[in-house]
């Protein structure tokens, strides 16, 4: 199909309208969910290779073409897995024909299905549009400390297809693949743990270093972390063991201030995770931190990496 002229860049008052939630067309929201979320992230990876995704703070650009958007508000039902989540940061779709800012991201989930909405500027007016419909084959994983959705497939809605078609000058249709989402939120509920679940890889985040090496460091009154090896060489493996976490709860594992893994605490509240130390690791002190989605329990241990022989 022949390309149409693309829309001009969003500037001035239109950009201000895009970034200010009150400027969007008002929509009636659903009834409040029983639990206010206490932190979490949504990781988005685009399926369309002709576009890239950049983000603005507080969202973070991660590895493997993933972008991580913090959950800044909303609610969830820790019995059904329903959720209405507000995501921080602005998604910037970028292609050779320009950049399309998508602000006010909102993810609504009814079990394993739902929608992803965003605020865009059309003819100088900010409008909330349903960008994509989302669906999961497995449904949510409900735990005592939160809810996780893995592998949510996002397909363009009719509004999303029209928006991208207008922006790009090429044809998009409803149902076209947009991307995949992995979502984890904290609820503080008392749901029954699901032992067979395999949570998604969580987002990068920044955590402060502690002052011990190879020894547990307490960040609250219960949680501890220890490493198997006080020093090691680049390219070898390390193991961290944690205690004092909520049985069945999700525990995130951060290596050198980069959250890379997610594990589930056993019946005694313990966790163990093996991880590699990359070949190019710098000589000196490195950190591994264990912490819960809600941030209520944390423990950090440090270890040394020696120069290659």
C-alpha positions in Angstrom: 0.0 0.0 0.0 1.2 3.5 -0.8 2.5 5.5 2.1 0.5 8.4 3.3 2.1 11.6 4.8 2.9 10.9 8.4 1.7 13.1 11.3 3.9 15.9 12.5 5.9 15.5 15.7 4.1 16.1 19.0 5.3 19.5 20.4 4.2 22.3 22.6 0.8 22.3 24.1 0.0 18.9 22.4 2.9 17.3 24.2 1.8 18.9 27.5 -1.6 17.5 27.0 -0.2 14.1 26.3 1.8 14.0 29.5 -0.9 15.4 31.8 -3.5 12.8 32.8 -6.2 15.4 33.4 -6.1 16.5 29.8 -7.3 13.2 28.4 -10.9 12.5 27.6 -12.5 11.3 30.9 -13.6 7.7 31.0 -15.6 5.9 33.6 -13.4 3.4 35.4 -14.4 0.0 36.8 -15.4 -0.7 40.4 -12.4 -0.6 42.8 -10.6 -4.0 43.3 -10.2 -5.3 46.8 -6.4 -4.8 47.2 -4.4 -1.7 46.4 -1.2 -2.9 44.6 2.1 -2.4 46.5 4.6 -2.1 43.7 5.5 -4.2 40.7 6.5 -4.1 37.1 5.2 -4.8 33.6 7.8 -5.9 31.0 6.9 -5.2 27.4 8.7 -6.7 24.3 7.6 -5.6 20.8 6.9 -8.3 18.2 7.1 -5.9 15.2 10.7 -5.7 14.2 10.2 -2.6 12.1 9.7 -0.6 15.3 11.8 -0.1 18.4 10.6 0.9 21.9 12.3 3.6 23.9 11.0 4.8 27.3 11.1 7.8 29.6 11.6 7.7 33.4 10.5 6.1 35.6 10.4 3.3 33.1 13.7 1.5 32.3 15.1 0.1 29.1 16.2 -3.4 29.8 18.1 -6.2 28.0 16.6 -8.6 25.4 14.5 -5.9 23.8 12.4 -5.6 27.0 11.2 -2.3 28.5 10.2 -2.3 32.2 7.3 0.0 33.4 6.8 0.3 37.2 3.3 -0.2 38.5 2.5 3.2 40.1 -1.1 2.6 41.2 -4.2 0.6 40.9 -5.7 -2.5 42.4 -5.9 -6.2 42.1 -8.0 -9.2 43.3 -5.7 -11.8 44.9 -8.5 -14.4 44.5 -9.4 -14.0 40.9 -6.3 -12.4 39.5 -8.2 -9.4 38.1 -6.3 -6.1 38.1 -6.4 -2.5 37.0 -2.8 -1.2 36.9 -1.4 2.3 36.2 2.1 2.1 34.6 4.7 4.8 35.0 6.8 6.3 32.2 6.0 7.0 28.5 6.5 4.4 25.7 8.1 5.9 22.6 7.5 3.8 19.5 10.3 4.7 17.1 10.5 3.8 13.4 12.2 5.4 10.3 9.1 7.5 9.8 9.1 9.1 13.3 8.4 8.6 17.0 5.0 8.1 18.6 4.7 8.9 22.3 2.3 6.7 24.3 1.7 8.1 27.9 -0.8 7.2 30.6 -0.3 3.5 30.1 -3.0 1.4 31.8 -3.3 -2.4 31.9 -6.7 -3.9 32.8 -6.9 -7.7 33.3 -9.8 -10.0 33.9 -8.1 -13.2 34.8 -6.0 -14.1 31.7 -7.5 -11.5 29.3 -7.7 -7.7 29.2 -6.5 -4.6 27.5 -3.6 -2.1 27.3 -4.6 1.5 26.9 -2.5 4.6 26.3 -2.9 8.4 25.9 -2.1 9.8 22.5 -2.5 13.2 20.8 -4.9 13.4 17.8 -5.5 16.8 16.2 -4.0 18.6 19.2 -6.3 16.7 21.7 -5.2 14.0 24.1 -7.3 10.9 23.9 -7.2 7.6 25.8 -7.3 4.7 23.4 -7.3 0.9 23.8 -4.0 0.1 22.1 -4.1 -3.7 22.4 -6.1 -6.6 23.6 -4.1 -9.0 25.8 -4.5 -12.7 26.5 -2.7 -15.4 28.4 -2.9 -19.2 27.8 -2.2 -20.0 31.4 -3.9 -17.2 33.3 -2.6 -15.5 36.4 -0.4 -17.0 39.2 -1.9 -15.9 42.5 0.3 -16.0 45.6 0.2 -14.8 49.2 2.3 -11.8 48.3 1.1 -10.9 44.8 -0.1 -11.9 41.4 2.0 -12.7 38.3 1.0 -12.9 34.6 3.5 -14.6 32.3 3.5 -14.4 28.5 0.5 -12.1 28.0 0.1 -11.8 24.2 -0.8 -8.3 23.1 -2.7 -7.9 19.8 -3.6 -4.6 18.2 -7.2 -3.5 18.9 -9.2 -1.7 16.2 -8.3 1.6 17.8 -4.6 0.6 18.1 -4.5 -0.5 14.4 -6.0 2.8 13.3 -3.6 4.8 15.4 -0.5 3.0 14.0 -1.8 3.1 10.5 -2.3 6.9 10.7 1.1 7.4 12.3 3.1 5.2 10.0 1.4 5.5 6.7 1.3 1.7 6.4 -1.6 -0.7 7.0 -2.1 -2.3 10.4 -5.2 -4.4 11.2 -6.9 -5.4 14.4 -5.4 -8.7 15.6 -1.8 -7.9 14.4 0.8 -9.0 17.0 2.0 -6.0 19.1 4.1 -7.6 21.8 4.3 -9.7 24.9 3.9 -8.7 28.5 5.1 -10.2 31.8 3.6 -8.6 34.9 4.2 -8.9 38.6 2.4 -6.9 41.3 2.4 -7.1 45.1 -0.9 -7.2 46.9 -0.2 -8.3 50.5 -3.1 -10.8 50.3 -3.3 -14.3 51.7 -3.9 -16.3 48.6 -2.8 -20.0 48.4 0.6 -20.5 46.9 0.8 -22.2 43.5 4.0 -24.3 43.6 4.2 -25.3 39.9 4.4 -21.7 38.6 7.5 -20.4 36.8 7.6 -16.6 37.1 8.9 -14.3 34.4 12.3 -12.6 34.4 11.9 -9.3 36.3 13.1 -5.9 35.5 16.4 -4.1 36.1 16.4 -1.9 39.2 18.9 -0.1 41.4 19.7 -1.2 44.9 22.4 0.1 47.3 25.5 -1.9 48.1 26.1 -3.2 51.6 29.3 -3.5 53.6 30.0 -7.2 54.0 31.6 -9.7 51.7 30.4 -13.3 51.6 28.4 -12.8 54.8 24.6 -12.2 55.3 23.4 -8.6 55.7 20.1 -8.0 57.4 17.8 -5.4 55.7 14.9 -6.2 58.0 14.3 -8.3 61.1 13.9 -11.6 59.4 15.5 -12.0 55.9 19.1 -13.0 55.4 21.2 -13.8 52.3 24.5 -15.7 52.0 26.7 -16.7 49.1 28.4 -20.0 48.6 31.8 -18.5 47.5 33.4 -15.4 49.1 35.5 -14.9 46.0 35.4 -16.3 42.5 36.8 -15.8 39.0 34.9 -14.3 36.0 33.0 -16.9 34.0 32.3 -19.1 37.0 29.2 -19.8 39.0 27.8 -18.5 42.2 25.0 -19.5 44.5 22.9 -17.3 46.9 20.7 -18.7 49.7 18.1 -16.7 51.5 16.0 -17.3 54.6 13.2 -15.5 56.3 10.9 -14.9 53.4 7.2 -15.6 53.2 6.5 -19.2 52.3 5.3 -19.4 48.7 6.1 -15.7 48.1 7.9 -14.3 45.0 11.5 -13.2 45.7 13.5 -11.2 43.2 17.2 -11.7 42.8 19.3 -8.7 41.9 23.0 -9.1 40.8 25.1 -5.9 40.8 22.0 -3.7 41.0 20.4 -5.5 38.0 17.4 -7.7 38.9 17.7 -10.8 36.7 15.8 -13.6 38.4 12.6 -14.5 40.3 12.3 -17.4 42.6 9.6 -18.8 44.9 10.2 -19.3 48.6 9.7 -22.8 49.9 7.5 -23.9 52.8 10.1 -22.7 55.3 10.6 -19.3 53.5 13.9 -20.2 52.0 15.2 -19.6 48.5 18.3 -20.8 46.6 19.5 -19.5 43.2 22.5 -20.4 41.1 23.7 -17.7 38.7 26.8 -17.2 36.5 29.4 -14.4 36.9 29.8 -13.1 33.4 33.3 -13.4 31.7 33.9 -9.6 31.6 33.1 -9.0 35.3 35.3 -6.4 36.9 37.7 -7.2 39.6 36.4 -6.2 43.0 33.3 -6.3 45.1 29.9 -7.4 43.6 26.5 -7.7 45.3 23.5 -10.0 45.2 20.2 -8.9 46.8 17.1 -10.9 47.6 13.9 -8.8 48.0 10.1 -9.2 47.8 7.9 -7.6 45.2 6.3 -5.4 47.9 9.7 -4.4 49.2 8.9 -5.6 52.8 11.8 -8.0 53.1 15.3 -7.6 51.8 18.7 -9.1 52.4 22.1 -8.4 50.6 25.4 -10.2 50.5 28.6 -9.2 48.8 31.3 -11.3 47.2 34.6 -10.7 45.4 35.6 -11.3 41.9 39.3 -11.7 41.3 41.4 -10.9 38.2 41.5 -13.7 35.6 44.6 -15.9 36.0 
